[in-house]
């Protein structure tokens, strides 16, 4: 990592942001994803992620909270949904 990137990460407190996000994550799998986050300078990737954030914000504003609360591994639930199973 170049010196300018190290300086930028320190000034932007990237490590502290990742630690804070990880501390409020509920699912262990999400904590792993957060812990492995790396800043990106890929503009197309950033646009997609900003669209995802906008969509999440719209959902939260509509329901006044995130409408899904899962405290276990959600991958099995998603797998069933993709197979068009009925979910309770």
N, CA, C and O atoms as a GROMACS GRO file, in nm:
protein
  352
    1UNK      N    1   0.085  -0.117   0.000
    1UNK     CA    2   0.000   0.000   0.000
    1UNK      C    3   0.090   0.124   0.000
    1UNK      O    4   0.186   0.132   0.077
    2UNK      N    5   0.059   0.217  -0.086
    2UNK     CA    6   0.141   0.337  -0.096
    2UNK      C    7   0.123   0.426   0.026
    2UNK      O    8   0.025   0.414   0.100
    3UNK      N    9   0.218   0.516   0.046
    3UNK     CA   10   0.212   0.606   0.161
    3UNK      C   11   0.089   0.696   0.157
    3UNK      O   12   0.026   0.720   0.260
    4UNK      N   13   0.054   0.744   0.038
    4UNK     CA   14  -0.062   0.834   0.027
    4UNK      C   15  -0.191   0.762   0.065
    4UNK      O   16  -0.280   0.820   0.127
    5UNK      N   17  -0.200   0.634   0.028
    5UNK     CA   18  -0.319   0.556   0.064
    5UNK      C   19  -0.321   0.531   0.215
    5UNK      O   20  -0.427   0.541   0.277
    6UNK      N   21  -0.206   0.499   0.273
    6UNK     CA   22  -0.200   0.480   0.418
    6UNK      C   23  -0.239   0.606   0.493
    6UNK      O   24  -0.314   0.601   0.591
    7UNK      N   25  -0.190   0.720   0.446
    7UNK     CA   26  -0.223   0.848   0.509
    7UNK      C   27  -0.373   0.875   0.495
    7UNK      O   28  -0.438   0.917   0.591
    8UNK      N   29  -0.427   0.851   0.376
    8UNK     CA   30  -0.570   0.873   0.352
    8UNK      C   31  -0.655   0.785   0.443
    8UNK      O   32  -0.752   0.831   0.503
    9UNK      N   33  -0.618   0.657   0.455
    9UNK     CA   34  -0.693   0.564   0.540
    9UNK      C   35  -0.690   0.611   0.685
    9UNK      O   36  -0.790   0.604   0.756
   10UNK      N   37  -0.574   0.659   0.729
   10UNK     CA   38  -0.562   0.706   0.866
   10UNK      C   39  -0.647   0.831   0.888
   10UNK      O   40  -0.719   0.841   0.988
   11UNK      N   41  -0.638   0.927   0.796
   11UNK     CA   42  -0.714   1.052   0.810
   11UNK      C   43  -0.865   1.029   0.801
   11UNK      O   44  -0.943   1.096   0.869
   12UNK      N   45  -0.905   0.935   0.718
   12UNK     CA   46  -1.048   0.904   0.704
   12UNK      C   47  -1.097   0.807   0.812
   12UNK      O   48  -1.216   0.777   0.819
   13UNK      N   49  -1.006   0.759   0.894
   13UNK     CA   50  -1.035   0.667   1.003
   13UNK      C   51  -1.107   0.542   0.954
   13UNK      O   52  -1.205   0.496   1.014
   14UNK      N   53  -1.057   0.487   0.844
   14UNK     CA   54  -1.116   0.367   0.783
   14UNK      C   55  -1.121   0.252   0.884
   14UNK      O   56  -1.223   0.184   0.896
   15UNK      N   57  -1.012   0.229   0.954
   15UNK     CA   58  -1.006   0.118   1.050
   15UNK      C   59  -1.113   0.135   1.158
   15UNK      O   60  -1.180   0.038   1.194
   16UNK      N   61  -1.129   0.256   1.210
   16UNK     CA   62  -1.229   0.281   1.314
   16UNK      C   63  -1.371   0.262   1.262
   16UNK      O   64  -1.458   0.212   1.333
   17UNK      N   65  -1.395   0.303   1.137
   17UNK     CA   66  -1.527   0.286   1.077
   17UNK      C   67  -1.560   0.138   1.064
   17UNK      O   68  -1.671   0.096   1.098
   18UNK      N   69  -1.465   0.060   1.014
   18UNK     CA   70  -1.486  -0.084   0.999
   18UNK      C   71  -1.509  -0.150   1.135
   18UNK      O   72  -1.596  -0.236   1.148
   19UNK      N   73  -1.432  -0.110   1.235
   19UNK     CA   74  -1.450  -0.166   1.370
   19UNK      C   75  -1.589  -0.133   1.425
   19UNK      O   76  -1.653  -0.218   1.486
   20UNK      N   77  -1.635  -0.011   1.404
   20UNK     CA   78  -1.768   0.030   1.453
   20UNK      C   79  -1.878  -0.048   1.382
   20UNK      O   80  -1.971  -0.097   1.446
   21UNK      N   81  -1.868  -0.059   1.249
   21UNK     CA   82  -1.967  -0.137   1.174
   21UNK      C   83  -1.971  -0.281   1.223
   21UNK      O   84  -2.079  -0.337   1.244
   22UNK      N   85  -1.855  -0.340   1.241
   22UNK     CA   86  -1.847  -0.478   1.287
   22UNK      C   87  -1.908  -0.494   1.426
   22UNK      O   88  -1.972  -0.596   1.454
   23UNK      N   89  -1.890  -0.394   1.512
   23UNK     CA   90  -1.942  -0.404   1.649
   23UNK      C   91  -2.095  -0.400   1.654
   23UNK      O   92  -2.154  -0.450   1.750
   24UNK      N   93  -2.160  -0.343   1.554
   24UNK     CA   94  -2.306  -0.336   1.555
   24UNK      C   95  -2.372  -0.441   1.466
   24UNK      O   96  -2.494  -0.452   1.463
   25UNK      N   97  -2.291  -0.517   1.394
   25UNK     CA   98  -2.346  -0.624   1.309
   25UNK      C   99  -2.400  -0.736   1.398
   25UNK      O  100  -2.342  -0.766   1.502
   26UNK      N  101  -2.509  -0.795   1.357
   26UNK     CA  102  -2.573  -0.900   1.435
   26UNK      C  103  -2.523  -1.038   1.396
   26UNK      O  104  -2.489  -1.120   1.481
   27UNK      N  105  -2.519  -1.063   1.266
   27UNK     CA  106  -2.483  -1.196   1.218
   27UNK      C  107  -2.333  -1.215   1.207
   27UNK      O  108  -2.262  -1.125   1.160
   28UNK      N  109  -2.282  -1.331   1.249
   28UNK     CA  110  -2.138  -1.358   1.238
   28UNK      C  111  -2.088  -1.347   1.095
   28UNK      O  112  -1.977  -1.297   1.072
   29UNK      N  113  -2.167  -1.392   0.999
   29UNK     CA  114  -2.126  -1.386   0.858
   29UNK      C  115  -2.110  -1.241   0.813
   29UNK      O  116  -2.018  -1.208   0.738
   30UNK      N  117  -2.199  -1.155   0.859
   30UNK     CA  118  -2.191  -1.013   0.824
   30UNK      C  119  -2.068  -0.950   0.888
   30UNK      O  120  -2.001  -0.867   0.826
   31UNK      N  121  -2.038  -0.989   1.012
   31UNK     CA  122  -1.917  -0.939   1.078
   31UNK      C  123  -1.792  -0.974   0.996
   31UNK      O  124  -1.702  -0.892   0.980
   32UNK      N  125  -1.789  -1.098   0.944
   32UNK     CA  126  -1.675  -1.140   0.862
   32UNK      C  127  -1.664  -1.054   0.736
   32UNK      O  128  -1.554  -1.012   0.698
   33UNK      N  129  -1.777  -1.029   0.673
   33UNK     CA  130  -1.777  -0.946   0.551
   33UNK      C  131  -1.726  -0.806   0.584
   33UNK      O  132  -1.642  -0.752   0.511
   34UNK      N  133  -1.775  -0.750   0.692
   34UNK     CA  134  -1.734  -0.614   0.732
   34UNK      C  135  -1.585  -0.612   0.763
   34UNK      O  136  -1.514  -0.521   0.720
   35UNK      N  137  -1.538  -0.710   0.837
   35UNK     CA  138  -1.396  -0.714   0.874
   35UNK      C  139  -1.303  -0.724   0.753
   35UNK      O  140  -1.187  -0.684   0.759
   36UNK      N  141  -1.355  -0.776   0.643
   36UNK     CA  142  -1.275  -0.790   0.521
   36UNK      C  143  -1.297  -0.678   0.420
   36UNK      O  144  -1.247  -0.685   0.307
   37UNK      N  145  -1.372  -0.574   0.459
   37UNK     CA  146  -1.396  -0.463   0.367
   37UNK      C  147  -1.267  -0.388   0.336
   37UNK      O  148  -1.181  -0.370   0.422
   38UNK      N  149  -1.257  -0.344   0.214
   38UNK     CA  150  -1.146  -0.262   0.168
   38UNK      C  151  -1.202  -0.144   0.091
   38UNK      O  152  -1.295  -0.161   0.012
   39UNK      N  153  -1.148  -0.026   0.111
   39UNK     CA  154  -1.193   0.088   0.030
   39UNK      C  155  -1.169   0.061  -0.119
   39UNK      O  156  -1.076  -0.010  -0.156
   40UNK      N  157  -1.253   0.119  -0.201
   40UNK     CA  158  -1.243   0.099  -0.344
   40UNK      C  159  -1.236   0.233  -0.416
   40UNK      O  160  -1.293   0.332  -0.370
   41UNK      N  161  -1.165   0.235  -0.527
   41UNK     CA  162  -1.166   0.354  -0.612
   41UNK      C  163  -1.226   0.322  -0.749
   41UNK      O  164  -1.211   0.399  -0.844
   42UNK      N  165  -1.294   0.206  -0.758
   42UNK     CA  166  -1.362   0.165  -0.880
   42UNK      C  167  -1.497   0.237  -0.886
   42UNK      O  168  -1.589   0.203  -0.812
   43UNK      N  169  -1.508   0.336  -0.972
   43UNK     CA  170  -1.626   0.422  -0.977
   43UNK      C  171  -1.754   0.344  -1.008
   43UNK      O  172  -1.859   0.375  -0.952
   44UNK      N  173  -1.746   0.245  -1.094
   44UNK     CA  174  -1.866   0.166  -1.128
   44UNK      C  175  -1.911   0.084  -1.008
   44UNK      O  176  -2.031   0.076  -0.980
   45UNK      N  177  -1.817   0.024  -0.938
   45UNK     CA  178  -1.848  -0.052  -0.817
   45UNK      C  179  -1.910   0.040  -0.710
   45UNK      O  180  -2.006   0.002  -0.643
   46UNK      N  181  -1.855   0.158  -0.697
   46UNK     CA  182  -1.908   0.254  -0.599
   46UNK      C  183  -2.048   0.299  -0.634
   46UNK      O  184  -2.131   0.316  -0.545
   47UNK      N  185  -2.077   0.318  -0.764
   47UNK     CA  186  -2.212   0.358  -0.806
   47UNK      C  187  -2.313   0.250  -0.769
   47UNK      O  188  -2.421   0.280  -0.719
   48UNK      N  189  -2.277   0.124  -0.793
   48UNK     CA  190  -2.367   0.013  -0.759
   48UNK      C  191  -2.391   0.009  -0.608
   48UNK      O  192  -2.505  -0.007  -0.564
   49UNK      N  193  -2.285   0.024  -0.531
   49UNK     CA  194  -2.300   0.020  -0.385
   49UNK      C  195  -2.383   0.138  -0.334
   49UNK      O  196  -2.462   0.122  -0.241
   50UNK      N  197  -2.368   0.255  -0.393
   50UNK     CA  198  -2.450   0.370  -0.354
   50UNK      C  199  -2.596   0.347  -0.387
   50UNK      O  200  -2.684   0.387  -0.311
   51UNK      N  201  -2.624   0.282  -0.500
   51UNK     CA  202  -2.762   0.248  -0.535
   51UNK      C  203  -2.819   0.151  -0.432
   51UNK      O  204  -2.936   0.162  -0.394
   52UNK      N  205  -2.738   0.056  -0.386
   52UNK     CA  206  -2.782  -0.039  -0.283
   52UNK      C  207  -2.813   0.034  -0.152
   52UNK      O  208  -2.912   0.004  -0.086
   53UNK      N  209  -2.730   0.129  -0.116
   53UNK     CA  210  -2.753   0.208   0.005
   53UNK      C  211  -2.881   0.290  -0.009
   53UNK      O  212  -2.961   0.296   0.084
   54UNK      N  213  -2.902   0.351  -0.125
   54UNK     CA  214  -3.024   0.428  -0.149
   54UNK      C  215  -3.149   0.340  -0.135
   54UNK      O  216  -3.248   0.381  -0.076
   55UNK      N  217  -3.142   0.220  -0.191
   55UNK     CA  218  -3.255   0.128  -0.183
   55UNK      C  219  -3.281   0.088  -0.038
   55UNK      O  220  -3.396   0.086   0.006
   56UNK      N  221  -3.176   0.057   0.037
   56UNK     CA  222  -3.191   0.021   0.179
   56UNK      C  223  -3.252   0.137   0.257
   56UNK      O  224  -3.338   0.117   0.342
   57UNK      N  225  -3.207   0.257   0.229
   57UNK     CA  226  -3.260   0.375   0.298
   57UNK      C  227  -3.408   0.394   0.268
   57UNK      O  228  -3.486   0.426   0.358
   58UNK      N  229  -3.448   0.376   0.142
   58UNK     CA  230  -3.589   0.388   0.106
   58UNK      C  231  -3.674   0.285   0.182
   58UNK      O  232  -3.784   0.316   0.228
   59UNK      N  233  -3.623   0.163   0.193
   59UNK     CA  234  -3.696   0.058   0.265
   59UNK      C  235  -3.709   0.095   0.413
   59UNK      O  236  -3.816   0.083   0.471
   60UNK      N  237  -3.599   0.138   0.472
   60UNK     CA  238  -3.601   0.176   0.614
   60UNK      C  239  -3.696   0.293   0.637
   60UNK      O  240  -3.770   0.294   0.736
   61UNK      N  241  -3.695   0.391   0.550
   61UNK     CA  242  -3.783   0.507   0.566
   61UNK      C  243  -3.930   0.466   0.548
   61UNK      O  244  -4.017   0.520   0.616
   62UNK      N  245  -3.956   0.373   0.459
   62UNK     CA  246  -4.094   0.328   0.436
   62UNK      C  247  -4.148   0.252   0.556
   62UNK      O  248  -4.263   0.272   0.597
   63UNK      N  249  -4.065   0.163   0.614
   63UNK     CA  250  -4.111   0.078   0.724
   63UNK      C  251  -4.067   0.130   0.861
   63UNK      O  252  -4.101   0.070   0.963
   64UNK      N  253  -3.994   0.240   0.864
   64UNK     CA  254  -3.940   0.301   0.986
   64UNK      C  255  -3.839   0.212   1.056
   64UNK      O  256  -3.801   0.239   1.170
   65UNK      N  257  -3.795   0.107   0.992
   65UNK     CA  258  -3.689   0.019   1.040
   65UNK      C  259  -3.659  -0.080   0.928
   65UNK      O  260  -3.733  -0.088   0.830
   66UNK      N  261  -3.551  -0.152   0.943
   66UNK     CA  262  -3.525  -0.259   0.847
   66UNK      C  263  -3.631  -0.366   0.871
   66UNK      O  264  -3.644  -0.413   0.984
   67UNK      N  265  -3.708  -0.407   0.770
   67UNK     CA  266  -3.821  -0.496   0.791
   67UNK      C  267  -3.783  -0.640   0.823
   67UNK      O  268  -3.870  -0.720   0.857
   68UNK      N  269  -3.657  -0.674   0.811
   68UNK     CA  270  -3.615  -0.812   0.834
   68UNK      C  271  -3.520  -0.815   0.953
   68UNK      O  272  -3.419  -0.745   0.955
   69UNK      N  273  -3.554  -0.896   1.051
   69UNK     CA  274  -3.465  -0.917   1.164
   69UNK      C  275  -3.430  -1.065   1.167
   69UNK      O  276  -3.516  -1.149   1.193
   70UNK      N  277  -3.308  -1.096   1.140
   70UNK     CA  278  -3.263  -1.235   1.136
   70UNK      C  279  -3.147  -1.246   1.234
   70UNK      O  280  -3.052  -1.168   1.229
   71UNK      N  281  -3.155  -1.343   1.323
   71UNK     CA  282  -3.046  -1.361   1.418
   71UNK      C  283  -2.972  -1.493   1.396
   71UNK      O  284  -2.899  -1.540   1.483
   72UNK      N  285  -2.993  -1.551   1.279
   72UNK     CA  286  -2.921  -1.674   1.245
   72UNK      C  287  -2.873  -1.664   1.101
   72UNK      O  288  -2.888  -1.561   1.036
   73UNK      N  289  -2.815  -1.771   1.054
   73UNK     CA  290  -2.760  -1.773   0.918
   73UNK      C  291  -2.874  -1.759   0.817
   73UNK      O  292  -2.964  -1.844   0.813
   74UNK      N  293  -2.871  -1.656   0.738
   74UNK     CA  294  -2.978  -1.626   0.644
   74UNK      C  295  -2.958  -1.693   0.508
   74UNK      O  296  -3.048  -1.690   0.424
   75UNK      N  297  -2.843  -1.754   0.485
   75UNK     CA  298  -2.817  -1.814   0.353
   75UNK      C  299  -2.913  -1.927   0.321
   75UNK      O  300  -2.954  -1.942   0.206
   76UNK      N  301  -2.951  -2.007   0.421
   76UNK     CA  302  -3.045  -2.116   0.395
   76UNK      C  303  -3.183  -2.061   0.359
   76UNK      O  304  -3.252  -2.118   0.275
   77UNK      N  305  -3.221  -1.950   0.422
   77UNK     CA  306  -3.350  -1.887   0.391
   77UNK      C  307  -3.349  -1.834   0.248
   77UNK      O  308  -3.446  -1.852   0.174
   78UNK      N  309  -3.239  -1.768   0.209
   78UNK     CA  310  -3.229  -1.718   0.072
   78UNK      C  311  -3.230  -1.831  -0.029
   78UNK      O  312  -3.290  -1.819  -0.136
   79UNK      N  313  -3.164  -1.940   0.004
   79UNK     CA  314  -3.162  -2.056  -0.085
   79UNK      C  315  -3.303  -2.107  -0.110
   79UNK      O  316  -3.340  -2.138  -0.223
   80UNK      N  317  -3.382  -2.117  -0.003
   80UNK     CA  318  -3.521  -2.160  -0.018
   80UNK      C  319  -3.603  -2.060  -0.101
   80UNK      O  320  -3.685  -2.099  -0.184
   81UNK      N  321  -3.580  -1.932  -0.078
   81UNK     CA  322  -3.654  -1.829  -0.152
   81UNK      C  323  -3.623  -1.838  -0.301
   81UNK      O  324  -3.713  -1.824  -0.384
   82UNK      N  325  -3.497  -1.862  -0.335
   82UNK     CA  326  -3.461  -1.874  -0.476
   82UNK      C  327  -3.526  -1.997  -0.540
   82UNK      O  328  -3.547  -2.001  -0.661
   83UNK      N  329  -3.557  -2.096  -0.459
   83UNK     CA  330  -3.623  -2.217  -0.510
   83UNK      C  331  -3.775  -2.201  -0.507
   83UNK      O  332  -3.848  -2.298  -0.528
   84UNK      N  333  -3.821  -2.078  -0.480
   84UNK     CA  334  -3.962  -2.042  -0.475
   84UNK      C  335  -4.040  -2.114  -0.366
   84UNK      O  336  -4.160  -2.139  -0.381
   85UNK      N  337  -3.972  -2.148  -0.258
   85UNK     CA  338  -4.039  -2.208  -0.144
   85UNK      C  339  -4.119  -2.100  -0.071
   85UNK      O  340  -4.085  -1.982  -0.079
   86UNK      N  341  -4.222  -2.139  -0.001
   86UNK     CA  342  -4.300  -2.044   0.078
   86UNK      C  343  -4.227  -2.020   0.209
   86UNK      O  344  -4.190  -2.115   0.279
   87UNK      N  345  -4.208  -1.894   0.243
   87UNK     CA  346  -4.138  -1.857   0.365
   87UNK      C  347  -4.236  -1.795   0.463
   87UNK      O  348  -4.322  -1.716   0.423
   88UNK      N  349  -4.224  -1.830   0.589
   88UNK     CA  350  -4.312  -1.770   0.689
   88UNK      C  351  -4.254  -1.642   0.741
   88UNK      O  352  -4.315  -1.577   0.826
   0.00000   0.00000   0.00000
